[in-house]
């Protein structure tokens, strides 16, 4: 979806989204299953070079990319990497605020209630980002992922560090990059610890109530999306969920494969991490696997992910509602699943299944089980 931004980094839909979305509606077969060889349609629909930043402008050293903690045995396993969009895919927010979610139900849904729910989320996401995650200090210093400045972090003990008096701010020289890296380290630790180590019980009850109210209004969109994240990393629709290991990677004893959920969001990084916490995604997507394409574009993030997991046994699939991740998937020759708000669609929540996602993988990469059977 085409996005414009407010002063606080909240992404909203813009008028240029409409012709793109109408083109998608007319080309449902191509959108619902993107094949790498469907090049002519995409080259005609999008003019190259307009919507994406050049990769050369955003080069990071290999040491700056998130670590994998992979052994050689790990690299020999088939690994599915699910590259998710956030807004209007795993969660609903913009479509609540602008009423497009309710409009998809042709008057059945109370549009004003959806707007009110969206405003509550928007207000509290920004407040928590400011109060607990330094966002008021660092919102103009967005980075594509938390470890982007890790080389500037000297490992100083931060238990008594005064973040309000350390003089952080312009210019963005090495000293201030170190101070920003300190903040990123604290944010990463808070993310790993979870909301229960930040909020008291009263606040937890408040967020549970807001989550449940939103889930009820959206016919279980939030909980259904979370369920498929669990299924993706377990590799089994009926499997019992187990916590990801380091780097957000889960080994599936059922399939002998490994599975990774990665998030690439067009929002700025800190509010996106807060969204993961508030929408109960943090146990399914580790902070190392959260990328912000705000400044660099989704194609650049996809390229970093490919570089990070650069192995022929790794298979990638992008899932989202927008044109940008769709074109980025085309450039990477990855399958793409387009999420659709319409209640009649099967590519929504609830609706999308692990079996369907597996079909997209098999169309592009083949079926590894059948290959093993032939051998």
ABEGO torsion letter per residue (X at the ends): XBBBBBAAGBBBBBAAAAAAAAAAAABAAAAABBBAABAAAAAAABBBGAABBBAAAABBBAAABBBAGBBAAAAABBBBBBBBBABGBABBAAAAAAGAAAAAAGGABBAAAAAAAAAAAAAAAAAAAAAAAGAAAAAAABBABAAAAAAABAGBBAAABBAAAAGBEOBBBAAAAAAAAAAAAAAAAAAAAEAAAABBAAAAAAAAAAAAAAAAAAGGAAAAAAAAAAAAAAGBAABBBBBBBBGGBBBBAAAGBBBBBBBBBABBAAAAAAAAAAAGAAAABBAAABBBAAAAEAAAAAAAAAAABBBAABBBBBBBABAAAAAAAAAAGBBBBBBBABAABABBOBGBBAAAAAAAAAAAAEBAAAAAAAX
